[in-house]
Amino acid sequence: DAQLLIEAGRMEMAINALEELLGAYPECAKAHFELGNLYWYLDEPAKALDLYRTSIKLDPQNMAYNKKLADLYYTQLGNVGEALVHYRKIIEMCPDDIKTLMIVGNLNIVEKRFDRAADYYQN
């Protein structure tokens, strides 16, 4: 139901549906993640951050959850260090993820860690 509400652009109703779902199933990582996506969309990064952290706590090996959290840290919160932690976790799970390797290389350039950046680019 929440997905249909999102597709229809009824974000507040989708939030209510996901919050109801989490009331009944607080261990549902996907519901935390999707609710976090809605809050990011609504420009509420602090709420999104908490929900993404919870989704990862419940399903730590989910690459999509880690990627979204890393993206939030970098693009919304400007926290390169925390973003790198999660991007590196993605690389540990999938060492051939070229896009993430490039992102980590770029963020190391931002941090003026040129040798590390070169390692990621070479990988």
C-alpha positions in Angstrom: 0.0 0.0 0.0 2.8 2.4 0.9 4.4 1.9 -2.5 1.2 2.7 -4.3 0.8 5.8 -2.3 4.3 6.9 -3.1 3.7 6.3 -6.8 0.6 8.4 -6.5 2.5 11.2 -4.9 0.7 10.9 -1.6 3.8 11.1 0.6 2.1 11.9 3.9 -0.2 9.0 3.5 2.7 6.8 2.6 4.6 7.9 5.7 1.5 7.0 7.8 1.3 3.6 6.2 5.0 2.9 6.8 4.8 4.1 10.4 1.8 1.8 10.9 3.8 -1.1 9.4 6.7 -0.4 11.7 4.4 -0.3 14.7 3.4 -3.9 13.9 6.8 -5.0 12.5 9.6 -2.9 14.1 12.2 -5.3 12.7 11.3 -4.7 9.1 14.5 -3.2 7.6 12.9 -2.4 4.3 10.1 -0.3 5.9 12.8 1.7 7.8 14.7 2.2 4.6 11.6 3.2 2.5 10.5 5.6 5.3 14.0 7.1 5.3 13.7 7.6 1.5 10.5 9.5 2.0 12.0 11.8 4.6 15.0 12.4 2.4 12.6 13.3 -0.4 10.9 15.7 2.0 14.2 17.3 2.9 14.4 16.0 6.4 17.8 14.4 6.5 18.0 13.9 10.2 15.0 11.7 10.2 16.3 9.9 7.1 19.6 9.3 8.8 18.0 7.6 11.8 15.9 5.4 9.6 18.8 4.4 7.4 21.0 3.6 10.4 18.2 1.4 11.7 17.7 -0.4 8.4 21.5 -1.2 8.3 21.4 -2.3 12.0 18.7 -4.8 11.0 20.3 -5.8 7.6 24.0 -4.8 7.7 24.9 -6.6 4.5 22.4 -4.8 2.3 24.3 -2.8 -0.2 21.4 -0.5 -1.1 21.0 0.6 2.5 24.7 1.3 2.9 24.9 3.2 -0.4 21.9 5.4 0.5 23.4 6.1 4.0 26.8 7.0 2.4 25.1 9.2 -0.1 23.1 11.0 2.6 26.3 11.6 4.7 28.1 13.1 1.7 25.4 14.9 -0.3 23.1 16.2 2.4 25.3 16.3 5.6 28.7 17.0 4.1 30.3 14.4 6.3 33.0 12.9 4.0 34.5 10.7 6.8 31.2 8.9 7.6 30.4 8.6 3.9 33.8 6.9 3.3 33.1 4.4 6.1 29.9 3.2 4.4 31.3 3.4 0.8 34.3 1.2 1.9 31.8 -1.3 3.5 30.2 -1.5 0.0 33.6 -2.2 -1.5 34.2 -4.9 1.0 30.9 -6.5 0.0 31.5 -6.0 -3.7 35.1 -5.2 -4.6 34.2 -4.9 -8.3 31.7 -2.1 -7.8 33.4 0.4 -10.2 31.0 3.3 -9.4 31.7 3.0 -5.6 35.4 2.7 -6.3 35.3 5.9 -8.2 33.3 7.7 -5.5 35.8 6.6 -2.8 38.6 7.7 -5.0 37.0 11.1 -5.5 36.3 11.5 -1.8 39.9 10.7 -1.0 40.9 13.6 -3.4 38.5 15.9 -1.4 40.3 14.8 1.8 43.7 15.3 0.1 44.6 11.7 0.4 46.0 11.3 -3.1 47.8 8.0 -2.6 44.6 6.4 -1.3 42.7 7.9 -4.2 45.1 6.5 -6.7 44.7 3.0 -5.2 40.9 3.2 -5.6 41.2 4.5 -9.1 43.7 1.7 -10.0 41.3 -0.9 -8.6 
